[in-house]
């Protein structure tokens, strides 16, 4: 099972992001029900007892409820890889969001010491699509699109997700929700 911990998006954020769909010709847009903010990628877990250990570790996370504030559109170049350049929208790295990320990373690293910890810096964002070899002018225009920014939303839980690949698409199944402090 390929696992990660993330945040489900509130309806106002999903609606704001939905206004970007179709804004870059030739882009492949991810379906809104698959949008999420990844807090920590775990990877492949094949042993049932490790899934139980992950669950107990995540259930012990105590953190304040973060807010989710959209910032700017972005594009991550993948330099010709088959997946194309990723289209994303950034989220403000609020202290509560960073604290939640750090707590989750710490408990997962303790629970699964054999997994190599990620060295990538946490950059909160929501991936919404991909594009192959975008025209430079269209790419630049997309990066400067004015973004509808709903009021910051306070989130009540985080989620353990399972990533499922099927017929070239990826789907995300919520396995468990973990409440956050109010």
Order of alpha helices (4+ residues) and beta strands (2+ residues): beta-alpha-beta-beta-alpha-beta-beta-beta-alpha-beta-alpha-beta-beta-beta
